Amino acid sequence: MRTFVYTSHPSRVVFGSGTVGRLREEVERLGRSRVLLLSSPPLAEASARVREVLGDAVVAEFDGAAMHTPVEVTERALAVLREASADCLVAVGGGSTTGLSKALALRTDLPQVILPTTYAGSEVTPVLGETRDGRKITQSLPAVLPETVVYDVDFTLSLPLAMSVTSGVNALAHAVEALYSADANPVTDRQALDAVSAIAGALPRLAADPADPDARADLLYAAWLAGTCLATVGMGLHHKLCHTLGGSFDLPHAETHTVVLPYAMAYNAPAVPDVMRRIAEALGVPDAPAGVHDLVASLGGPTSLRDLGMPEDGLARAAGLAASTPYPNPREVTAEGIATLLSDAWHGRRPTSGPPSADPKLTRLTEQVVASFENAPNPRVGDLLTGLVRSLHSFVIANDVTDSEWQYAIDFLTRTGQICSPTRQEFVLLSDTLGVSSVVDLLTNSRTPGTTPSAVLGPFYVEGPPEIAHGGDISGGLPGMPLWVDVQITDTAGEPVKDAVVDVWQSNEDGFYDVQLPDLDGPVLRARLRTDAEGRITFWSILPSEYPIPGDGPVGQMLDAVGRHPYRAPHLHFMIDAPGHRRLVTQLFVAGGAYLDSDTVFGVKDELIVDFAPQTGPAPDGHRGDGEWRRLDHTFRIAPLAD
């Protein structure tokens, strides 16, 4: 049984797009009317928008917020506040502006409304770090916790990619350290893992398109979760090191967090292997410290203290400062251990959570292979191969793979390729049963919110199915429960999409596709239709059945070896192509069908489980059948290419 203490720090949070428009309302909600607006020079445009919303409630401004919250800056802002008789603080910006607001609140007990423009997370924490005489002192006080935080995704759209990366990794550090905090509890664990997963997913999308509002929203949401973790539990070695380096050597805050995090994780890994395993799973990598380092490197972020201007001769002093006072940390903090950590971070050596005695020859070999991709003409190809090699090498090392085991793996892949044919795609089947196809599908679908969820293509699609007219029958006379299908294709605004090409295919009553039945004369249970002016298609078919994927090849042998069943839940495939729109590949699953909760290719999504409703009597096209038949009505939403 797990024993824990959970303390909640309530703050009012307003999250969305355009929420800056509610700032004055939030100030008035606190019963205040005289605002001191805090910002910094780079935030002139954001400040102007805030000033416009607050109007005459702004009685004074201070735009001198500085990194690490120097007390002399706070004193200057305090003089402005008192002269204007301000009764409320509104801060727009990142950690520096938030820190200044907290420092003023500590001295005046005035309420705060924070509008973050980065992913710092400090806006939801009771933590204040101030620098005096070159030394940063951090304290946790409920009095500095802001009363209201207004998250407006629009205010993060202009944040440069480099700053977005370091700010996002700063948030990641909050979540990581919360997981091995002495105060960890089930609530913050869940929040922290959700934050880790969201940050790892959002940052690469942001690198691909820095103006992607959904990626920005996901990252801002994750920063809120991570900051909430920081507010609830204590932090450890990572934050102690970053405060020491920032306050004593004037290193940039977010960049320092970005460099130090994977090394602090590697230092603590031997003491918390289960935490590192969960972080690695949330990141989708085999090794957590190396995964964070590789993520930063792939995004062009800083990976060494040397690049931040840290003097090498200052490492010993920094190690001494960090180890000079006791603080909670899962692994004992020693000056010698921290010196080694900082040396690795200064040089930018790739960290891992493996044992310190791991053969350095293996590390050198991996780095040699990775270096061979540096001049790839297509940077994306180089990045993909780099990640693949690192993951493969880590897997082989972590599992101590033998020569005979690796030879078996090569033989398995060889046999998988040899069994492939125009009607048998064993490699697709392998990708499907390992869940890789569904992972790629989920990533792809996340880029087009508001559309019908996509699903895996599967191994039985055949190019160029026969075209049929509306109301035609694709069953080819095969036995089964008659099914009338009436679907409409619309765009995300609900407008019908005409002239869309819709390919459909499915299994027969016994669970076989036509390509698996050599006695059939020509294709059946597959066809191509085109939508009319209302975006509709109609056709007859038979109710799809659950079926086993082919078990006579390497993939079937793999499933047998691990005791997994081979069955897919009953479904009907759709591929929708329309000019000016993104292609949608999806499936509709029969509500109440077998294996919905254990589909062997992990392809079922709740939104795709629909009613194939039982019917009797005349069909919509006037057809009079005997007995029961089924009806499928559905609307697919596809995304314009502009989305």
N, C-alpha and C positions, 0 to 999 in steps of 0.2 A: 504494500500500500504506500502510495506517495504522500508525503506530508509537505505542505507548503502554506505560505501566507501570501495573499493577493491584496494589494492596495490600489484602488482606482483613483486617478487624478482627473476629475471631470473638467472638460473644457467644451465650450460650444463650438461646433465645427460646421461651417457652411461650405459645401463642395460643389463645383460644377463649372460651367462655362458662362461668363458674363456676370458672375456673382459679385464682382467689384461694385456693381450697381446697388448692392445692399449695404455698403459700408456705413452710410449715414444712418440708416435704419438700425444697424447694430450698435453704433455709438449712442444713439438716443435710447435704445433698449437698456443700456447701462445707466441711463439717467444723466448723461454727460452732454456738454455742448461746446466745450472749448478744447480743441484738438491741437496737440503738438505733433506735426507730421515729421517722421524720421525716415531718412533715406541716405543715399550716397550718390556722388556725381554720376556714375554710370547709369543710374536709374532715373534720369531726368524725365524720360518719356513716360515711364510708369508712374512717377510722382505726379506728373501733370494730369494724368487720367484720374488718379486718386483725389487730387485737389479739386478737379472738376466735379466729382461726385459729392465730396464733402462740402463744397461751397464755402459759405461764410462761417462754417463750424471750425475751419482751420484758422487759428489765431497766431500760430508761429510755425516755423519750419527749421529743421536742423539736418543738413545733408552731409555731415562729416563722419558718419559711422565708419569705423576702422576695424580691421581684422584683429582678433584676439581681445577685443574690448579693452583698450588701454584706459586706465582710470582717469588720465588727464583729459581724454576725449569726453568721457562721461561727465566730468566736472564742467566742461564747456557747455555741453548740452543741458546740464542741470541749471546753469545760469540763464539760458534762453527760456527754459520752461518756467522758471520762477518769475522772470520779468514779464512773461505773457500771461501769468496766472492760469496756465492750462490745467484742465481737470481730467484729461484723457490722453493716452498715447496711442497713435496709429503708426505702425511701422510697415514699410513696404521694402522688400529686399530679401537677402539671404541671411545666413547665420550672423554676419557682422551687425546688421541692422537690428535683428531680433535680440542679439546680445546686449546692444545698447539700450533697447527698450526695457529689457529685464533689469539691467543695472539701474536705470532711472526708477523703475517700479519698486525696486528694493529700497531706494532712498526716499521715495515719496508715497508709496502705497497707492499709486494711481492705477486705474484699470487699463488693460492693454487690448488692442485689436490688431492682430498681425495679418498681413497679406504677403505670403511667401512668394518669391520669384525663383527659388531654387528648390532643391530636394533635401535641404539640411535637416529638417525634422525637429530642430530645437524649438520650434514654435509651439510644440505640444509637451514640452518637458519643463520640470521645475529646476533645471540645471543651469547654472550661470558660471562661466569661466571668465575671470578678469586678469589682466596683466598689469603688474606693478614692478618697476625696477627690473625688467627683463625676466620675471618669473610669473608663470601663469598659475593662479589659484582657482580651483574649481570647488563649488559648493552646491548642494541641493537644498532648495528652500521653497516650500509651497507658495510663499509670497511672490515669487517671480514668475509663477505660471500664468501665461496670458489667459484672460477671460474668454476671448473669442478668436478663432482663426478662420479667416475667409480664404479658402483655396479657390483661385480662379485659374483654370488651365490656360486661358488665353494669355496670362501674364508670364507663362513659361515658354511660350512659342518662340520668343526671340532670344532665349538663352542659348549662347553658342554651344555647338556640339561638345567641344572640349570641356567646357564648364559643366555641361549636362552629365558627361561621363563621370567626372570626379565628384560632383555633387551626388549623383546616383550611387556611387560606390561608398561615399560617406554614409548615406542612408543604409546601404547594405551592411556596413560595419555595426550599426546600431542593432540590426536584427541578428547578426552573427553572435555578437557578444551577449545578447540577451539569452541565447540558447544555452550557454554554459555559465551563466551568472549564478552566484550562490542563492539568489532570490528567484530563480526560474520557477515558473508554474505552468500548468496546462494552458491557461488563457494566453499568456505571452508566447509560449511555444508555438501555438497555432498561428498567432499573428506574425511571429517572426518568420516561420517557414513560408507562409503566404507571401510575405514581403520579399524574401529571398527569391522565390520562384518568379514573382512579378517583375522584380528588377532584372533578373537574368533574361527574362523574355522581352522586356521593353527596351533595354539598352541597344541590342542589335537592330531592332526595328527602327529605333531613333537614328542610329548611325546610317541606315539605309535611306531614311527620309526624316531629316530633323524637323520638318514641319508637320509630321504626322500627329494630329491632335489626340488620337486614341492611344498612341504610344506615350505621349506626354501625360495623358490622364492616368494611364496605368502606373507610370513612374511616380506621379504625384500621390496617387492613392497608396502606393507601396511605401513612399517616404513617410506618409502619415502613420501607417501601421508601424513602421520601424521606429519612428519617433515616440509613438505611444509605448513601445517596448522599453525604450530608453528611459521614459518617464516612470516606468513601473518597477524596473529592476536595476540593480547596480551594474556598472560596467567594470571591465577588467584591464588586462595588460595593454590591449590595443589603444584604448582611450588614454591611459596613463602615458604611454609612449608619445602619442600624437600631441598631447598637451605639453609634454616636456620639450619635444622638438619644436613645436610652434612657438611656445612662449620664450624659450631660451635661445633659439637660433633663428627666430622670425621666419620660419618656413610657412608657405601658404597652407591654410587649414585643410581644405578639401583634398588638395593634391597630396598632402602628407598622409591623410587617411587612406587615400587610394594606394599609395606605395606600401605603407606599413601593414595593411590588413592581411594579405596572404602570409606574410612572415610571422605575424602574431598568431595567426591560426595554426601555422606549422609548429610553432613553439608549444602551443597548448594541446595539439592533436594527441600526443601520447596519453594525456590525462583524461581526454574526453572522446574516445574513438567513436562511441555511438552518436554523439552530437555531430561529429564530422561526417559520419555516414549519412545522417539525415540531411545535412547541408548539401552534401554531394548529390543526393537524390533530388533535392529541390533545384539544384543548379543543372541537373542532367549531365553530370560528369562523374568519372570514376574516383577522383581525388579532389577534396574540397579546396585546400590551399592552392594547389596547382591550377584548379579550375578557375578560381578568382583571378589569379595572376594571368592566365591565358585570356580570360574575358577582357581584362584591362588592356592587355597587349593587342588583342584583335581589334579593339576600339580606338587604338592610338593613344591611350592614356599613359601617364608616367609610370614607370616600373622600377625606378631607382632613386634613392635619396641624393645621389650625386647629381642627377639631372635637376633636382630642386634647389641646388646650391648649398647643400649640407657639406661643411668642411670635414674631410676625413679625420683630421686631428681632433675633431669635436666628438667623435663617437664614444670614446672612453668616458668623457664627462657626461654625455647623455645617458650612458648605461648606468653610471653611478647615481645620477639624479633619479632615474626611473626606479632604481632598486633601493633608494635611501629610506623610503617610508613604506610600511606594510599596507597592503590593500588586497581585497578578495581577488583571487585568480585560481583557476583549477590546477595549475602547475606552479610549484614554488618558483618565485622570481629571484634570480641571482644575478649579480653584476656580470659574472662570466657568461652566463647563458644569454643575457640581453646583449652583451658585447658581440657575441656570435650572430645573434639575430640581426643587429644593426649593421654588422659588416656585410651579411648577405644582402640586406636591403640596400645598402649603399652601392654595392656592385650590381645589383639587379639580378642575382642568381635565382633561377626558377625554384621555388620552394615546393615541397611535397609533405604529406603527412606520413610518409614511410619512415622506417627506422633510420637513425642517423648513420648506421653502419652499412647502409645500402651501397652496393658497388658503384663507385664514381664512374667506372668505365661504362656502365649502362646509361648513366645520365649523359656522358659525353657522346655516346652513340646516338641517343635520341636527338641531341642538339645538332649533331652533324647532319642527320637526315632532315631535320627541320630547316637548317641553314640552306640546304640544297634547293628549297622552294622560294628563297628570297627574291630571286630575279624572274619570277613567273610573270609573263606579259600581262596576264589577267590576275589582278590582285585577289579577286574572290577565289579563283582556283587555288592560289597559294594559301589563302586562309583556310579553305576547306581541307586541303591535304595536310596542312600543319595540325589542325585539330584532330584529324583522323589518325595521324601517326602518333600524336601524343596519347590519345585514348587507347589505341592498340597496344603501344609499348607499355602503358600503365597497366592495362589488363593482363598482359603476358607476365609482367613482373609481379604484380599483386597476387596472381594465382599460381605463380611458379610453374608455368606451363612447360610440360616436357616435350621433347622432340617428337615422340610418338603421338602425343595428343595434338600437336600442331599439324603433323602430317595427316592425321585423321580429319582435321578441320579442312585442310586443303583438298583432301579427297572428297569430303562432303560437298564443298563448293563445286568441284569438278563434276561430280555426279548430278548436281543441281542444274548446271549448265547443259550437260549432255542430254537431259530428259526434256529440255525446252524444245518447243516446236511452234509453228504458226497457230496451233490450237491448244497448246499446253505451256503456260508461263509459270514454271516452277519458281523462278526467282521472284516473281510478283507474289506468289504464294508464301515464300519465305519471308519477304518483307511484311506481308500482311500478318502472318502468325506471330511474328516477333513484335508486332505493334508499331513498327517503324512507319508503315504507310499511314496509320492513324495519327501518329505524332506529326508527320508532315502535313497531313490533312488539317489537323487542328490549328497548326501555325498558319496555314494558308487561309483558312476560314476566318481566323481572328482579324485578318486584314480587311475584311469586308463585312463589318457589323451591319445588322439590319437586313441581311439576306438570309435565304434558306440555308441551313447548315449543309456543308458538303459531306461527302463520305468517300471511302476508298473506291478506286476503279474496279479492283478485283481482276482475277486472271482470265475471265471468260468474255471480255469485250472483244468484238470483232469489227474491224473497220468496214465501213460501207454496207450497213444492213439494208435490206430491201425497203423501198419507200412504199407506203400504203396510204390510202385516202382516209379521211376522217370517218370514224364509225366502222373501219375495217377490223378484221379478226386476225390476231397474230398467233393464235394457238395452233394453227395448222391441223385442226381436227383432233388434237391430242386430248385424252380424257382429263377431267378435272372439274372443279366447281367454277361455273362461268363467272367472269369478272368484267364489269363495265367500268371503264376508267374515263373520268372527265376532269381534266386539269387545266389550269390557266397559268400563264407566265406573265408576271408583271415586273416593273422595275421597283426600286426601293421607295419610289413615291406613290406606288400603287397603280401606275399607268400600264395598260396592257402592252405587251411586246409582240408585235406581229412579225411574221416571217422568221420566227426562231426555228432552228432545226433541232428536233428532239429525238434522240436515240433512246430506245427502251429495250431491255433484255431481262430475262428471268429464267428460273429453272422450271422443270415440269412437275407433275404431281408426285413423281418418285424422287425428286431432288437432283435431277440431271439437267445439264445444259445441252443444247443441240450438238455442240462440238464434241460432247462425250458419247454421242449415240451415232455410230457410223452407219447404222441401217436407215437413218432418216434421209429422205431425198430433199436436200436443200435446207436453208435456214428456217427455223420456226422459233416462236417465242422471242423474237427480236425483230425490230422494225425501225424505220425512220419516218417521222411525221413533221409537218410544218404548221405552225400556229396560224390561225386566221386573224382577221382584223381585231377580234376581241382577245387575242392572245391565247386561244383555246385549242386543245386537241382532244379527240375522243377516240376510243378504240375498245374492242373486246379482247379479252385474254382469259386465262384461268388463274385461280387463286394460287400464288406462289407457296411453296412448301419449304420447311427446313431441310437442309441437306448437308452431307459430309463433304468437306473438301477432299480432293484426291489423296488417298492414303498409301498409294503404291510406289511412292518415290521418297527421296531424302527427307522432305518436309514431314510426310506421314511417319517416317521412322523417328524423327525428332520428337513428334508429339507422343508417340508410344513410349519413348525413352523417359519422358517426364510425366507420364500418366495423364495427359490432357486429351479431352474429347475433340473430335474434328468438326463439330457441327456449327453451321451458320444459322442464325435466326431467319425465318422466312421474310423475303423482301423483293421489291421490284426496283430495278436499276433505271436511272434517268441520266442522260447527258444532254445539257441544253446549251446550244450555241446560238447567239444572236448578234447581228452587226452592232458594233459600238458598245458591247457588253462583255463582261468577264464570263468565261465558260464556267458552268456549274456542273459538277459531277456529284450525284447524290443517290440515296436509296430511301425508299419508304418501307418501313417495317410493319408487319401485320400485328396490330394490337392484340395481346393475348396469345401470341405465337410462342413456340418453344424457343429456349436458349436466348431470350432477350437479355438476360442478365449474365450470360456466359458465352457470348458469341466468340468463336475461336479466333477471329481476326480483330476483335475489339472495335468493331465498326458501328455499334448501336449508339445512337444519341436520342435522348428523351424526346427532343423536338421532332424527330423523324419517325416516331412510333405513332401510327395513325389508324383510324378505324377503316376496315374493309367491311362495310356495314352489310349484314344479311338483308336480303330483299326477297319478295315474292311478287308474282303478277307481272304485268307488262313492263318492259324496260323503256328508258327514255327515248330510244330510237324507234319505238313501236314494236320491237321484237317481242313475241309472246313465247316465253320458254316454259317448260314444265318444271315445277318445283322451285327450289331455292336458288338464288344467284347472289353475287356480292357486288357492292358498288363502292368505288373509290372516288371521292371528290377532294381536290387539293389545289392550293395556289402556291406556286413557286415564286420567290422574289429573287431577282438577279441584279447584280450591280453594274451600273454604267462604268465604262472604262475610266471616266473622270474621277470615280470614287477610289 
